[in-house]
Amino acid sequence: MLLADDTSPVFSWNPVADFQDMWSYAYMVNAFRAGLIVAVVCAVVGWFMVLRRQAFAGHSLSVAAFPGASLAVLVGFSTTLGYFGFCIAAALVIAALRREGQEGGAEESAATGTVQAFALACGYLFISLYKGLLEGPTALLFGDFLGITTGQVEILAVVGAAVLAVLAVIGRPLLFASLDPQVAAGRGVPVRLLGTVFLVLLAAATAEASQITGTLLVFALLVIPPATAQQLTARPGPSLLLSALLGLGACWAGLIAAYYQPYPLGFFVTGFAFAGLVLAHLFRYLRDSLERRRMPLTLTGGAA
């Protein structure tokens, strides 16, 4: 990446000086603020998405962010409005077309795949009609942090706070409905309504993440940190906290790497998140291996 004076930043191995230099640019400060908001929101919402096995629905909503942002670039209005507008509209369509009893299995829904296909077709149309520089659409697909403004950060903060507030209110019944929807429905829990509300929250989180990672790499923050956390612990509270920490670490580490290297931000965020998932699987494998080795010793001692 080139700075305003056409010189590339150089890592000096002096963390204090490096951060002072990096945060002397307003766009980097905004990028770190936006990364904090997006990482936490995506980690919490994504944790429920992974638990509910709705990764395909989340992927379809991320695809819907592409035509929304593309249309915004084409007609010249705010890309933030395009992200949120198309994602939430797609979530409502998926919820409306989904048949009764599909909660927890929306990734296999034909309605979800239909919305995804139509969103991709619209995005391709808008890109074909776009006559400007290719850098704009490329940033929409793979992420960019140079254009994040203070106004966008404020919008992300307001939307993120609203998403977390709603999720805090419906968290307990949503967890119940996610683990056993049939029993929850029998206990009077509005399973379908909760599923619709969650899809809207998932759409908002997806729209936020798309502005950092790009629409094609949303899962770097929405899926990988929650999946990593659930590999390490099954307890909801610690798992949610760990998911947020992992997402934040991957996002901020990616921003630092992208500042010093001329490669896409989305690659670095995804790479760090994926490395964490691999390490989590390795840790779990070693832990299970040790437990299996201890088990015969325990049985032998008990028999003696």
Rosetta blueprint (number, residue, H / E / L):
1 M L
2 L L
3 L L
4 A L
5 D L
6 D L
7 T L
8 S L
9 P L
10 V L
11 F L
12 S L
13 W L
14 N L
15 P H
16 V H
17 A H
18 D H
19 F H
20 Q H
21 D H
22 M H
23 W L
24 S L
25 Y L
26 A H
27 Y H
28 M H
29 V H
30 N H
31 A H
32 F H
33 R H
34 A H
35 G H
36 L H
37 I H
38 V H
39 A H
40 V H
41 V H
42 C H
43 A H
44 V H
45 V H
46 G H
47 W H
48 F H
49 M H
50 V H
51 L H
52 R L
53 R L
54 Q L
55 A H
56 F H
57 A H
58 G H
59 H H
60 S H
61 L H
62 S H
63 V H
64 A H
65 A H
66 F H
67 P H
68 G H
69 A H
70 S H
71 L H
72 A H
73 V H
74 L H
75 V H
76 G L
77 F L
78 S L
79 T H
80 T H
81 L H
82 G H
83 Y H
84 F H
85 G H
86 F H
87 C H
88 I H
89 A H
90 A H
91 A H
92 L H
93 V H
94 I H
95 A H
96 A H
97 L H
98 R L
99 R L
100 E L
101 G L
102 Q L
103 E L
104 G L
105 G L
106 A H
107 E H
108 E H
109 S L
110 A H
111 A H
112 T H
113 G H
114 T H
115 V H
116 Q H
117 A H
118 F H
119 A H
120 L H
121 A H
122 C H
123 G H
124 Y H
125 L H
126 F H
127 I H
128 S H
129 L H
130 Y L
131 K L
132 G L
133 L L
134 L L
135 E H
136 G H
137 P H
138 T H
139 A H
140 L H
141 L H
142 F H
143 G L
144 D L
145 F L
146 L L
147 G L
148 I L
149 T L
150 T H
151 G H
152 Q H
153 V H
154 E H
155 I H
156 L H
157 A H
158 V H
159 V H
160 G H
161 A H
162 A H
163 V H
164 L H
165 A H
166 V H
167 L H
168 A H
169 V H
170 I H
171 G H
172 R H
173 P H
174 L H
175 L H
176 F H
177 A H
178 S H
179 L H
180 D L
181 P H
182 Q H
183 V H
184 A H
185 A H
186 G H
187 R L
188 G L
189 V L
190 P L
191 V H
192 R H
193 L H
194 L H
195 G H
196 T H
197 V H
198 F H
199 L H
200 V H
201 L H
202 L H
203 A H
204 A H
205 A H
206 T H
207 A H
208 E H
209 A H
210 S H
211 Q H
212 I H
213 T H
214 G L
215 T H
216 L H
217 L H
218 V L
219 F H
220 A H
221 L H
222 L H
223 V L
224 I H
225 P H
226 P H
227 A H
228 T H
229 A H
230 Q H
231 Q H
232 L H
233 T L
234 A L
235 R L
236 P H
237 G H
238 P H
239 S H
240 L H
241 L H
242 L H
243 S H
244 A H
245 L H
246 L H
247 G H
248 L H
249 G H
250 A H
251 C H
252 W H
253 A H
254 G H
255 L H
256 I H
257 A H
258 A H
259 Y H
260 Y H
261 Q L
262 P L
263 Y L
264 P L
265 L H
266 G H
267 F H
268 F H
269 V H
270 T H
271 G H
272 F H
273 A H
274 F H
275 A H
276 G H
277 L H
278 V H
279 L H
280 A H
281 H H
282 L H
283 F H
284 R H
285 Y H
286 L H
287 R H
288 D H
289 S H
290 L H
291 E H
292 R H
293 R H
294 R H
295 M H
296 P H
297 L H
298 T H
299 L H
300 T H
301 G H
302 G H
303 A H
304 A L
